Amino acid sequence: MSGSEAATSGALRQVPTPGMTWIPGGQFRMGSADFYPEERPVRTAAVGGFWIDTRPVTVAEFRRFVKQTGYVTVAEQAPDPGLADPGADPDLLVPGSLVFHRTAGPVDLREFGNWWNYAPGACWRHPEGPASNVRWRDKHPVTHIAYPDAQAYASWAGKELPTEAEWEYAARGGLDGAAYVWGDDFAPGGQQLANIWQGEFPWQNLARDGREGTSPVASFPANGYGLYDMTGNVWEWTSDCFPLGHRPDQGPDWPSCVPHHPRAAAGETGAFPPDDIPRRVIKGGSYLCSPGYCLRYRPAARHGEAVGTSTGHLGFRCVLRPS
């Protein structure tokens, strides 16, 4: 056994914490030339070995963190009035988050405000607003998590957020260059392999996968590395910056289920030029991604999300790198 093989073998035996798995380092083809512009070009990327959570962080796990630390998420804090548009509705300058609502029928897909609402009181404890709760969602991925919230949890847990390359490499599960986490066939044998939107977005969800909204983690098959929910269910934060000036938003030929300018959803149109908002890369797609609208439930797919944004389809998982 070589020195590198021995080191890897030792790492595999030393699982740092339950619920993580070892990903051996290597090279892979990152990105895709076949889908959205921000995924190009395909390039060779290399990562060192690391441990990664086998599932997204759940409501129960995040509750434990909050109970021990008293942490207050971004969505539970009022926006800074000094940063708001002078014409913003004062009633919206309150703690809250972005909540999806299904429309009554077809709508203009260029206007994400047709299906996203800024909901006062919405947060990880109340994912659809103050009248909702997470009583029966302990095993669901936690949502309404802004980037600082994910960082805070990771630090408390003695972990970090994955880089984009680490996340994509792990998501591929050894299937280098495949379109999906499970291969190149979207629904092999007619089987739905991830929690995504089936039907005409954003008004008709046929729920062929048996799910509407988030699903308990590990409800669908794992990938080749034994990782669950690397596609669909919720978007996941990575630590990589999304380049300023690189359009992260959707247009008629570049659709996404992610709101491109979060403050606009709160009535603060013009508060910040989108290029001026620090963003991080999010990966994996969500239960709102659909073949006919937002085809981002693929390992190469990526989006730039403002660091202070929280939504009902955004969560995270953590990694741990050998010291």
Secondary structure, DSSP 8 states (H G I E B T S, - for coil): --HHHHHHHHHHH---STTEEEE--EEEEES-SSS-GGG-S-EEEEE--EEEESS--BHHHHHHHHHHH----GGGS---GGGS-TTS-GGGSSSEEEEE---SS---TT-GGGTEEEEET-SSSSTTSTT---TT-TTSB--S--HHHHHHHHHHTT-B---HHHHHHHHHTT-TT-SBTTBS-SSGGG---SB---SSTTT----TTS-SS---TT-S---TTS---SSBSSEEEEEEE--TTS--S--TTS--SS-S-HHHHTT-TTSS-GGGS-EEEEES--TT--TTS----STT--EEEETT--BTTEE---EE---
